[in-house]
Amino acid sequence: MAESTGDFDRIVDRRAVPGEKWSRFEGRDVIPMWVADMDFAAPEVVIDAIRARLDHGVLGYTDAWPSLDGAIVDAMDRDYGWRVEPRWLVWLPGMVSAFNVACRAIGDDGDGVFTATPIYPPFLGAPANNRRQLQQAALRQRADQRWTWDWDATEAAMDDSTRLFMLCNPHNPVGRVFERHELERIAGICERRDLVICSDEIHCGLVLDEGRRHLPIAAIDESIAARTITLMAPSKTWNIPSLYCAFAIIPDDGLRRLFRRAMRGIVPHANLLGLIATEAAYRHGEEWRRRLVAYLRANRSLVGESLADLPEIRTTLPEATYLAWLDCRPFAQVHGITDLAAHFEAHGVGLSDGRSFGAPGFMRLNFGCPRPLLEQGLTRIRDALR
Ligand SMILES: Cc1ncc(COP(=O)(O)O)c(C=O)c1O
C-alpha cells in the first residue's frame, strides 16, 4: 500500500480524478492555488477507518454514536480545556449549511446579521439566503501588517435589529488567531446587545505560530457559551472536505432547539463515511496533524521569503490556516490591471480573487501543497509581478 501518512513532499496526481481545485484549469498549464483544500493525501488512520467500515458493506442511514460524540468531547478537553457535554453536539453535513441554519434560526425576517470583512464568501451570502440583512464592517490592518478589529466601525454597523454576530476564528482569509482580549471584547459587545454568536472555527487545528493557541470563544465562560453556536469540522485539518461532515456545539438547550428546528426538513444527516473519518481523525490524527502543521509552517516561511522583496504587493502570512492574503492593490494600480485573477492565470497560477471576499485588489494564495509545487507556483507569482 502506498505510504501517504505525513509524506507531504509526495506529489499526488489530482488530475487523475475529478476534483474542483484541479479541474478548473483542465487543459491549461495553471497550478491551482485557490480553493481551500490541500494537495496531500488524508492520514492513513482516517483512510483505514473508512476502508474498514466499507468492508462491512451495508451503508444504511446512520446517526452519530456515543464513541463519536466521545471523541469530540475528549478532543475539546485535550485541546482547549473546554468541557463539552455530548448532548450539546449537533451533527451536520457541512459548515456552510450550518451557518446558514444559524441565520435562519435566529431572529426574524429583516433582522441584522453582523460580520467583519474581508471574509470567506459564503458568510456574505448567508443572511440574504435566509431573509436577514447583512451588516458588515472592515477589519483594519495595523502598521505592522497585523489585521485587527475596528471596534468603532463594528459597533457602527450594528443597530437595534442586529441579532447575530458571525465570527470566523481562526480567520479566513487574514489568518488571525484572535487573542483572548479580542474575543472578550466581542463577547462584551454581544452580551450588551444580546446577540447570538455563531463562531466558525473550522481552521482551529491549523495554528502555525509556535506558542499561539486557539481559544474557542465559547470556552471563555459559561455565559458566553450560553449565547454561542460553535462550528467545527475535521475537513480542513485532515484534508477531507468532500466527506461533508461538521458539528455544532450548542450548550444552551433553547438555542439548540431553535437551531435543530431551523434544520428540520432541509438539512440532511452528515455523511456516514464523514462521521467515521471524524472519529478516526479526532482520536488518532493528532500525530499527523502535528507533522502537517510543521510542514505548513515551513511552506509559510517559503511564501514569506519568496514574496518579501516585491515592492508592489504586501503579503499577510497567516498565524493559522494555509492561506496567505496578498494585497495587490499597488501592483494593479501601477499597471492598470482590472482582473488580477486573469492576470495570475495568464502567468500559470490560479489564486482566489479577493473580490468575492469583499476585498477587491487582494488575492488569496493556498500554500497547502507539496513544496516542489509551491516553489513552482511562487516562481510564477514572481514572474506575474515582474
Ligand atoms: C471559514 C470557512 N468556513 C467554512 C468552510 C467550508 O465548510 P464546508 O465545506 O463544511 O461547508 C471553509 C472552506 O474553505 C472555510 O474556510
The ligand as an ORCA input file, in Angstrom:
! r2SCAN-3c Opt
* xyz 0 1
  C     -14.001     29.641      7.254
  C     -14.606     28.531      6.470
  N     -15.814     28.055      6.801
  C     -16.381     27.037      6.117
  C     -15.741     26.461      5.041
  C     -16.400     25.355      4.268
  O     -17.007     24.422      5.069
  P     -17.903     23.250      4.459
  O     -17.190     22.717      3.270
  O     -18.002     22.272      5.581
  O     -19.232     23.848      4.116
  C     -14.485     26.930      4.666
  C     -13.803     26.344      3.496
  O     -12.874     26.909      2.968
  C     -13.898     27.975      5.393
  O     -12.685     28.452      5.093
*
